[in-house]
């Protein structure tokens, strides 16, 4: 009897599976010469598009221009794991030291509400993004992880996550079958979304409002009230940088935010009998308690999409814009999927890709506007940008309008972070940090019941 044919190699790169599934949108026309505007937004990801959306809603008479090097959603907005989560981006402890605990509690409450705000806006604008408000699970599958998870639930309650609950191993199995699962934390403030459908629908909504969205328009310099492109200069009262992980491409910004690489795989659709064994009928978002970070979702068409850090950083803050990821990263993610969900081990990987997220040196985002120069920015969401970008955009909108609101009093408003170290210290530090985290995870896969000291060393390197 002939041996079965090997599974085809997964598609690699091509931006993301999400865009392969929907098809790439037709590109809008580039800027066709010098122009004036009230506001010029640089970057057509979630942050830039939501900012343009809320500015135009608040001031329909304003001329708002958005410039994008590729097409709307080309960056992390079209490549992420689809977590519309209420999790605060950054460190609650650091924010509290800077602005007080009450500001963090308000921040958490607003982030929870923001999940519903985004879903309601998508509904009003007719954006179909496979959205399901299902909450998220943080699963422990090793003794050290279980102790760390229980402690984190108690700590999170102190920071406003009062409705996060701890699930026993039996309660976890009633939701999803994870090999070795010892328990989980469940948080209801999260929705599964399809990243490309969300960003494409948002771009269409923005254009309908009258925003000028120019794609295939690289920005080569940003200055006070001006933006330079190969096609001419845009002069505007306000210039807003919303470039997230691609910020390092701009002159003078290479060390502002570190472009952290994250990779994903997605399987072929799972047969019904496999889903019967795994469960996951509630479609909760999924992560575990490993230090190297893992996240996933059950897609609307019955696949498992799983992501992790892969090769975390490229020397000199380089960005691989094509979305390709290394064979070793694909193999590692596939092995992780098979280990956590043995029933899906034989299901082929259909697509692998990568993208970059922005990490400030202190791992905390910021929203700022300098009224003297008209320059502003929002970003540094450390991988929590799907929801945070919406709240940041509304905060930036309030700042542009000169309004004093509860959003402009959030602890990320007006703050800044020190710059990252020059090379090679930057490369050595990031790779050393993740090597330590992975080594800690290997130690904790055994019988160790407490967090590995290597993880604590990595936290010190990261300044987290």
TORVO-886255 format. One record per residue (C-alpha): residue number from 1; residue in one letter; chain; z, x, y. Coordinates in Angstrom, 2 decimals. Each point is the difference from the previous one (the first is absolute). Example, Ala and Ser with C-alpha at 12.3 -4.5 7.8 and 13.67 -1.06 7.14 Angstrom:
REM residues 2
  nr rest kette       Z       X       Y
   1    A     A    7.80   12.30   -4.50
   2    S     A   -0.66    1.37    3.44
REM end
This chain:
REM residues 464
  nr rest kette       Z       X       Y
   1    X     A    0.00    0.00    0.00
   2    X     A   -1.00    1.57    3.35
   3    X     A    2.73    0.95    2.44
   4    X     A    0.35   -2.30    3.00
   5    X     A   -1.83    1.10    3.12
   6    X     A    2.27    1.70    2.54
   7    X     A    1.01   -2.02    3.05
   8    X     A   -2.23    0.71    3.01
   9    X     A    1.48    2.28    2.64
  10    X     A    1.50   -1.94    2.88
  11    X     A   -1.82   -0.22    3.30
  12    X     A    1.60    2.57    2.31
  13    X     A    0.20   -0.30    3.75
  14    X     A   -2.60   -2.13    1.80
  15    X     A    2.81   -0.90    2.44
  16    X     A    1.87   -2.36   -2.37
  17    X     A   -0.28   -2.51   -2.79
  18    X     A    0.85   -2.71    2.52
  19    X     A   -3.25    0.60    1.90
  20    X     A   -1.97    0.51   -3.19
  21    X     A    1.19   -3.47   -1.04
  22    X     A   -0.83   -1.73    3.29
  23    X     A   -3.04    2.07    0.97
  24    X     A   -0.14    2.12    3.10
  25    X     A   -0.37   -1.97    3.23
  26    X     A   -3.09    0.52    2.14
  27    X     A    0.91    2.46    2.74
  28    X     A    0.19   -1.25    3.54
  29    X     A   -1.97    1.78    2.70
  30    X     A    1.42    3.22    1.45
  31    X     A    0.82    0.40    3.67
  32    X     A   -3.28    0.14    1.90
  33    X     A    1.07    1.83    3.15
  34    X     A    2.80    0.46    2.53
  35    X     A    2.05   -3.12    0.63
  36    X     A    3.13   -1.34    1.68
  37    X     A    2.68   -2.19   -1.57
  38    X     A    3.50   -1.26    0.59
  39    X     A    1.18    1.46   -3.30
  40    X     A   -1.61    2.47   -2.38
  41    X     A    1.46    0.11   -3.52
  42    X     A   -0.84    3.04   -2.14
  43    X     A   -0.06   -0.84   -3.70
  44    X     A   -0.99   -3.20   -1.80
  45    X     A    2.64   -0.14   -2.70
  46    X     A    2.79   -2.55   -0.15
  47    X     A    1.85    1.40    3.02
  48    X     A   -3.01    0.20    2.29
  49    X     A   -1.43   -3.36   -1.03
  50    X     A    3.32   -1.84    0.24
  51    X     A    0.57    1.56    3.43
  52    X     A   -3.42   -1.15    1.19
  53    X     A    0.64   -3.43   -1.51
  54    X     A    3.32   -0.58    1.75
  55    X     A   -1.18    1.46    3.32
  56    X     A   -3.03   -2.26    0.02
  57    X     A    2.12   -3.01   -0.98
  58    X     A    2.42    0.73    2.85
  59    X     A   -2.69    0.89    2.58
  60    X     A   -3.31   -1.63   -0.96
  61    X     A   -1.56    1.17    3.27
  62    X     A    0.61    3.67   -0.78
  63    X     A   -2.78    2.22   -1.28
  64    X     A    1.33    1.67   -3.15
  65    X     A   -2.04    2.69   -1.78
  66    X     A    0.75    1.41   -3.45
  67    X     A   -1.64    3.26   -1.12
  68    X     A   -0.22    1.03   -3.67
  69    X     A   -1.50    3.16   -1.49
  70    X     A   -1.12   -1.73   -3.22
  71    X     A    0.51   -3.74   -0.55
  72    X     A    2.96   -2.33    0.36
  73    X     A    2.48    0.73   -2.79
  74    X     A   -1.53    3.31   -1.08
  75    X     A    3.38    1.75    0.03
  76    X     A    3.31   -1.02   -1.55
  77    X     A   -0.50   -3.64    0.99
  78    X     A   -2.73   -0.33   -2.62
  79    X     A    1.58    2.24   -2.65
  80    X     A    3.71   -0.88   -0.22
  81    X     A    1.99   -1.66   -2.76
  82    X     A   -0.04   -3.47    1.58
  83    X     A    3.73   -0.25    0.78
  84    X     A    0.61   -2.37    2.93
  85    X     A    3.68    0.97   -0.06
  86    X     A    3.01   -0.58    2.23
  87    X     A    1.31    3.48   -0.73
  88    X     A    0.86    1.93    3.18
  89    X     A   -2.22    3.06    0.40
  90    X     A    2.10    3.09    0.49
  91    X     A    3.72    0.64   -0.26
  92    X     A    2.49   -2.72    1.01
  93    X     A    2.68    2.67    0.28
  94    X     A   -2.05    2.06    2.46
  95    X     A   -0.91   -3.05    2.08
  96    X     A    3.66   -1.02    0.08
  97    X     A    1.09    3.44    1.22
  98    X     A   -2.53   -0.26    2.82
  99    X     A    0.28   -3.66    1.00
 100    X     A    2.99   -1.52   -1.81
 101    X     A    0.41   -2.00   -3.21
 102    X     A   -0.66   -3.36    1.64
 103    X     A   -3.49    1.11    0.97
 104    X     A   -0.74    0.79   -3.65
 105    X     A    1.30   -3.38   -1.16
 106    X     A   -2.31   -1.68    2.53
 107    X     A   -2.85    2.22   -1.18
 108    X     A    0.53   -1.05   -3.63
 109    X     A    0.19   -3.69    0.88
 110    X     A   -3.23    0.26    1.99
 111    X     A   -1.78    1.88   -2.80
 112    X     A    0.96   -2.76   -2.44
 113    X     A   -1.36   -2.66    2.36
 114    X     A   -3.12    2.07    0.61
 115    X     A   -1.15   -0.50   -3.59
 116    X     A   -0.22   -3.73    0.64
 117    X     A   -1.53    0.55    3.45
 118    X     A   -2.87    1.97   -1.52
 119    X     A   -0.57   -2.57   -2.75
 120    X     A   -0.02   -2.83    2.55
 121    X     A   -2.48    1.85    2.21
 122    X     A   -2.31    0.69   -2.93
 123    X     A    0.12   -3.70   -0.85
 124    X     A   -0.80   -1.04    3.58
 125    X     A   -2.92    2.43    0.19
 126    X     A   -1.38   -0.99   -3.40
 127    X     A    0.47    3.47   -1.50
 128    X     A    0.10   -0.19   -3.81
 129    X     A    1.85    3.12   -1.13
 130    X     A    1.29   -1.00   -3.47
 131    X     A    3.41   -0.34    1.61
 132    X     A    2.97   -1.05   -2.15
 133    X     A    3.54    0.26    1.35
 134    X     A    1.60    1.21   -3.20
 135    X     A    2.63    2.51    1.11
 136    X     A    0.34    3.48   -1.45
 137    X     A    1.86    1.65   -2.87
 138    X     A    1.50    3.51    0.04
 139    X     A    0.45    0.85   -3.66
 140    X     A    2.31    2.57   -1.57
 141    X     A   -1.11    1.42   -3.36
 142    X     A    2.38    2.97   -0.31
 143    X     A    3.82    0.19    0.29
 144    X     A   -0.05    2.06    3.22
 145    X     A   -2.43   -2.46    1.52
 146    X     A    2.27   -2.92   -0.90
 147    X     A    2.98    1.53    1.77
 148    X     A   -2.14    0.83    3.04
 149    X     A   -1.46   -3.52    0.05
 150    X     A    3.39   -1.71   -0.06
 151    X     A    1.22    2.22    2.84
 152    X     A   -3.14   -0.70    2.03
 153    X     A    0.45   -3.77   -0.29
 154    X     A    3.50    0.29    1.44
 155    X     A   -1.26    2.28    2.76
 156    X     A   -2.93   -2.28    0.80
 157    X     A    2.34   -2.95    0.44
 158    X     A    1.78    1.94    2.72
 159    X     A   -3.36    0.32    1.79
 160    X     A   -0.89   -3.69   -0.11
 161    X     A   -1.52   -0.52   -3.46
 162    X     A    2.57   -2.64   -0.88
 163    X     A   -2.32   -1.94   -2.32
 164    X     A   -0.99    2.96   -2.18
 165    X     A    1.46   -0.54   -3.48
 166    X     A    0.68    2.21   -2.99
 167    X     A   -1.55   -1.08   -3.30
 168    X     A    1.29    0.94   -3.44
 169    X     A   -2.30    1.37   -2.71
 170    X     A   -0.23   -3.51   -1.49
 171    X     A   -0.81   -1.58    3.37
 172    X     A   -2.64    2.68    0.60
 173    X     A   -1.67   -0.71   -3.36
 174    X     A   -0.21   -3.67    0.92
 175    X     A   -2.27    1.06    2.89
 176    X     A   -1.82    3.09   -1.28
 177    X     A    0.17    2.20   -3.08
 178    X     A    0.45    3.62    1.09
 179    X     A    0.60    2.53   -2.76
 180    X     A    3.58    1.23    0.21
 181    X     A    0.82   -2.34    2.87
 182    X     A    3.76    0.05    0.67
 183    X     A   -0.09   -2.41    2.91
 184    X     A   -1.56   -0.56    3.38
 185    X     A    0.57   -1.02    3.58
 186    X     A   -1.96   -3.03    1.20
 187    X     A   -0.82   -0.55    3.66
 188    X     A   -1.78   -3.26    0.96
 189    X     A   -1.53    1.31    3.25
 190    X     A   -3.36    1.24   -1.22
 191    X     A   -3.46   -1.38   -0.69
 192    X     A   -2.84    1.33   -2.11
 193    X     A   -3.21    0.35    2.02
 194    X     A   -3.51    1.36   -0.53
 195    X     A   -0.25    2.80    2.58
 196    X     A   -3.76   -0.09    0.60
 197    X     A   -0.18   -3.77    0.28
 198    X     A    2.86    0.04    2.47
 199    X     A   -1.46    2.67    2.29
 200    X     A   -3.56   -1.35   -0.19
 201    X     A    1.16   -3.51    0.85
 202    X     A    2.14    1.31    2.83
 203    X     A   -2.95    1.92    1.47
 204    X     A   -2.08   -3.18   -0.08
 205    X     A    2.79   -1.93    1.73
 206    X     A    0.27    2.64    2.71
 207    X     A   -3.73   -0.09    0.69
 208    X     A    0.09   -3.81    0.17
 209    X     A    2.60    0.30    2.77
 210    X     A   -2.43    2.10    2.06
 211    X     A    1.28    3.50   -0.72
 212    X     A   -2.73    2.67    0.08
 213    X     A    0.27    1.82   -3.34
 214    X     A   -2.20    3.09   -0.23
 215    X     A   -0.25    1.69   -3.38
 216    X     A   -1.65    3.34   -0.87
 217    X     A    1.50    1.27    3.28
 218    X     A    2.08    3.16   -0.37
 219    X     A    2.51    0.73    2.74
 220    X     A    0.01    3.68    0.94
 221    X     A    2.72   -0.05    2.68
 222    X     A    2.61   -2.32    1.46
 223    X     A    1.31    0.47    3.54
 224    X     A    1.70   -2.00    2.75
 225    X     A   -1.98   -3.24    0.32
 226    X     A   -3.04    1.51   -1.76
 227    X     A   -1.47    0.40   -3.47
 228    X     A   -2.85    2.39   -0.77
 229    X     A   -2.65   -0.69   -2.64
 230    X     A   -3.44    1.49   -0.73
 231    X     A   -1.50   -3.18    1.45
 232    X     A    1.82   -0.02    3.31
 233    X     A    3.44   -0.33    1.53
 234    X     A    2.14   -3.12    0.02
 235    X     A    2.18   -0.40    3.09
 236    X     A    2.91   -2.41   -0.42
 237    X     A    3.32   -0.84    1.62
 238    X     A    1.67    0.45   -3.38
 239    X     A   -1.07    2.30   -2.86
 240    X     A    1.81   -0.70   -3.26
 241    X     A   -0.09    2.42   -2.94
 242    X     A    0.20   -1.86   -3.31
 243    X     A   -1.36    2.64   -2.37
 244    X     A    2.93    0.39   -2.47
 245    X     A   -0.86    2.57   -2.71
 246    X     A   -3.15    1.12    1.81
 247    X     A    1.91    0.96    3.16
 248    X     A   -0.16    3.68   -1.00
 249    X     A   -3.77   -0.04    0.64
 250    X     A    0.52   -0.47    3.73
 251    X     A    0.28    3.04    2.31
 252    X     A    3.60    1.06    0.45
 253    X     A    1.34   -2.37   -2.65
 254    X     A   -0.21    2.11   -3.18
 255    X     A    3.78    0.37   -0.24
 256    X     A    0.99   -3.41    1.41
 257    X     A    0.00   -1.94   -3.27
 258    X     A   -0.59    1.43   -3.44
 259    X     A   -2.83   -1.67   -1.97
 260    X     A    1.76   -0.65   -3.33
 261    X     A   -2.39   -0.61   -2.87
 262    X     A    0.59   -2.93   -2.35
 263    X     A   -2.15   -0.89   -3.01
 264    X     A   -0.62   -3.15   -2.00
 265    X     A   -1.57   -1.16   -3.23
 266    X     A   -0.94   -3.50   -1.07
 267    X     A   -0.69   -1.17   -3.52
 268    X     A   -2.67   -2.26   -1.36
 269    X     A    1.24   -3.61   -0.27
 270    X     A    2.69   -0.31   -2.68
 271    X     A   -0.60   -2.42   -2.90
 272    X     A    2.25   -3.06   -0.09
 273    X     A    1.87    1.20   -3.09
 274    X     A    0.92    3.21    1.86
 275    X     A    1.27   -1.96    2.96
 276    X     A    2.00   -2.18   -2.39
 277    X     A    1.81    3.13   -1.17
 278    X     A    0.59    1.36    3.51
 279    X     A    0.84   -3.23    1.76
 280    X     A   -0.18    0.57    3.77
 281    X     A   -0.90   -3.66    0.49
 282    X     A    1.76    0.01    3.37
 283    X     A   -2.36    2.69    1.36
 284    X     A    2.84    1.92    1.63
 285    X     A   -0.86    3.36    1.51
 286    X     A    1.36    2.87   -2.08
 287    X     A    1.58    3.40    0.61
 288    X     A    2.47    2.19   -1.84
 289    X     A    2.82    2.36    0.93
 290    X     A   -1.77    3.30   -0.62
 291    X     A    0.23    2.45    2.88
 292    X     A   -3.75    0.75    0.03
 293    X     A   -0.66   -3.67    0.84
 294    X     A   -1.94   -2.61   -1.96
 295    X     A   -1.30   -3.42    1.04
 296    X     A   -2.22   -2.67   -1.47
 297    X     A   -1.23   -3.56   -0.12
 298    X     A   -1.49   -2.55   -2.36
 299    X     A   -3.32   -0.80    1.65
 300    X     A   -1.37   -3.49    0.47
 301    X     A   -2.65    0.66   -2.69
 302    X     A    2.48    1.23   -2.60
 303    X     A    0.04    3.79    0.34
 304    X     A    2.82    2.45    0.55
 305    X     A   -0.33    2.19    3.10
 306    X     A    2.39    2.94    0.04
 307    X     A    0.52    2.68    2.63
 308    X     A    1.90    3.23    0.59
 309    X     A   -0.07    3.13    2.11
 310    X     A   -2.41    2.13   -2.16
 311    X     A   -0.95    3.09    2.02
 312    X     A    2.26   -0.77    2.98
 313    X     A   -1.49    2.19    2.71
 314    X     A   -3.05    2.15    0.77
 315    X     A    0.34    3.25    1.90
 316    X     A   -0.52   -0.26    3.75
 317    X     A    0.50   -3.80    0.02
 318    X     A   -3.50   -0.46   -1.42
 319    X     A   -1.02   -3.53   -0.90
 320    X     A   -2.30   -0.79   -2.94
 321    X     A   -1.77   -2.97    1.49
 322    X     A   -2.09   -0.88   -3.08
 323    X     A    3.08   -1.14   -1.92
 324    X     A   -0.49    2.16   -3.08
 325    X     A    3.05    1.03   -2.01
 326    X     A    0.52    2.77   -2.53
 327    X     A   -0.45   -0.47   -3.75
 328    X     A    3.59    1.16   -0.55
 329    X     A    1.30   -2.68    2.35
 330    X     A   -2.02   -2.69   -1.77
 331    X     A    1.31    1.20   -3.36
 332    X     A    3.59    0.07    1.27
 333    X     A   -0.17   -3.53    1.40
 334    X     A   -1.67   -1.29   -3.17
 335    X     A    2.72    1.63   -2.12
 336    X     A    2.68   -1.57    2.19
 337    X     A   -1.62   -3.42   -0.35
 338    X     A   -0.16    0.39   -3.80
 339    X     A    3.65    1.14   -0.14
 340    X     A    1.31   -2.90    2.09
 341    X     A   -2.34   -2.65   -1.44
 342    X     A   -0.87    1.07   -3.57
 343    X     A   -1.81   -3.27   -0.64
 344    X     A   -2.57    1.03    2.65
 345    X     A   -0.45    3.57   -1.28
 346    X     A   -3.40   -0.72   -1.55
 347    X     A   -1.40   -1.76    3.08
 348    X     A   -2.43    2.38    1.76
 349    X     A    0.50    1.20    3.55
 350    X     A   -2.84   -1.46    2.09
 351    X     A    0.37    1.83    3.32
 352    X     A    2.06    2.74    1.62
 353    X     A    0.23    0.85    3.69
 354    X     A    2.24    1.50    2.66
 355    X     A    0.83   -0.31    3.67
 356    X     A    2.41    1.35    2.59
 357    X     A    3.06   -1.45    1.66
 358    X     A    1.67    1.41    3.10
 359    X     A    3.40    1.70   -0.28
 360    X     A    1.90    1.06    3.15
 361    X     A    2.23    3.07   -0.37
 362    X     A    3.13   -2.17   -0.11
 363    X     A   -1.70   -2.68   -2.20
 364    X     A    0.50   -2.68    2.67
 365    X     A   -2.81   -1.83    1.85
 366    X     A   -0.38   -0.53    3.72
 367    X     A   -1.59   -2.36    2.51
 368    X     A   -0.43    1.38    3.51
 369    X     A   -1.83   -0.60    3.26
 370    X     A   -0.13    2.34    3.00
 371    X     A   -0.72   -2.25    2.96
 372    X     A   -0.82    2.97    2.24
 373    X     A   -2.93    1.13   -2.18
 374    X     A   -0.83   -3.25   -1.78
 375    X     A    0.31    1.81   -3.34
 376    X     A    1.78   -1.70   -2.88
 377    X     A    0.25    0.11   -3.75
 378    X     A    1.53   -1.64   -3.03
 379    X     A    0.32    1.42   -3.49
 380    X     A    1.62    2.43   -2.40
 381    X     A    0.86   -2.80   -2.43
 382    X     A    0.71    2.31   -2.99
 383    X     A   -1.83   -2.29   -2.43
 384    X     A    1.52   -3.30    1.19
 385    X     A   -2.75   -0.89    2.45
 386    X     A   -1.45   -3.26   -1.30
 387    X     A    2.74   -2.08    1.62
 388    X     A    1.33    2.60    2.44
 389    X     A   -3.44    0.36    1.62
 390    X     A    0.12   -3.66    1.03
 391    X     A    3.44    0.25    1.55
 392    X     A   -0.94    3.29    1.67
 393    X     A   -3.18   -1.55    1.41
 394    X     A    1.98   -2.86    1.50
 395    X     A    2.50    2.50    1.40
 396    X     A   -2.80    2.07    1.52
 397    X     A   -1.53   -3.17    1.43
 398    X     A    3.31   -0.86    1.71
 399    X     A    0.20    3.51    1.46
 400    X     A   -3.55   -0.22    1.38
 401    X     A    0.77   -3.38    1.54
 402    X     A    3.20    1.39    1.52
 403    X     A    2.20   -2.56   -1.73
 404    X     A    3.61    0.55   -1.04
 405    X     A    0.34   -1.64   -3.43
 406    X     A    2.09    0.37   -3.15
 407    X     A   -2.88    2.05   -1.39
 408    X     A    0.02    2.52    2.85
 409    X     A    3.71    0.54   -0.68
 410    X     A   -0.57    0.99   -3.64
 411    X     A    1.21    3.49   -0.95
 412    X     A   -3.51    1.37   -0.49
 413    X     A   -1.04   -0.82    3.57
 414    X     A   -0.32    2.97    2.33
 415    X     A    1.22    2.55   -2.54
 416    X     A   -1.70    3.19   -1.11
 417    X     A    0.22    2.58   -2.77
 418    X     A   -0.23    3.76    0.12
 419    X     A   -3.27    1.49   -1.18
 420    X     A   -0.61    1.29   -3.50
 421    X     A    0.21    3.72   -0.66
 422    X     A   -3.15    2.12    0.27
 423    X     A   -1.81    1.13   -3.14
 424    X     A    0.71    1.34   -2.55
 425    X     A    3.57   -1.29    0.38
 426    X     A   -1.26   -3.59    0.09
 427    X     A   -1.95    0.31   -3.25
 428    X     A    2.76    1.96   -1.77
 429    X     A    2.68   -2.45    1.12
 430    X     A   -1.81   -3.18   -1.09
 431    X     A   -1.15    1.40   -3.33
 432    X     A    3.43    1.51   -0.65
 433    X     A    1.62   -3.33    0.82
 434    X     A   -2.12   -1.98   -2.46
 435    X     A    0.29    2.68   -2.68
 436    X     A    3.78   -0.38    0.28
 437    X     A   -0.24   -3.81   -0.15
 438    X     A   -2.18    0.14   -3.12
 439    X     A    2.32    2.50   -1.64
 440    X     A    2.91   -2.31    0.82
 441    X     A   -1.83   -2.91   -1.62
 442    X     A   -0.57    2.06   -3.15
 443    X     A    3.70    0.84   -0.16
 444    X     A    0.94   -3.65    0.43
 445    X     A   -2.31   -1.20   -2.77
 446    X     A    2.60    1.26   -2.47
 447    X     A    3.62   -1.02   -0.31
 448    X     A    1.02    1.11    3.49
 449    X     A    2.00   -2.77    1.66
 450    X     A    0.12    1.33    3.56
 451    X     A   -2.66    0.97    2.52
 452    X     A   -1.38    3.50   -0.53
 453    X     A    1.13    2.60    2.56
 454    X     A   -3.68    0.95    0.33
 455    X     A   -0.67   -3.36    1.67
 456    X     A    2.72    0.68    2.53
 457    X     A   -1.56    3.39    0.77
 458    X     A   -3.35   -1.74    0.51
 459    X     A    1.63   -2.47    2.40
 460    X     A    1.29    2.91    2.07
 461    X     A   -3.48    1.57    0.12
 462    X     A   -1.44   -3.34    1.09
 463    X     A    2.69   -0.63    2.66
 464    X     A    0.30   -3.54   -1.32
REM end
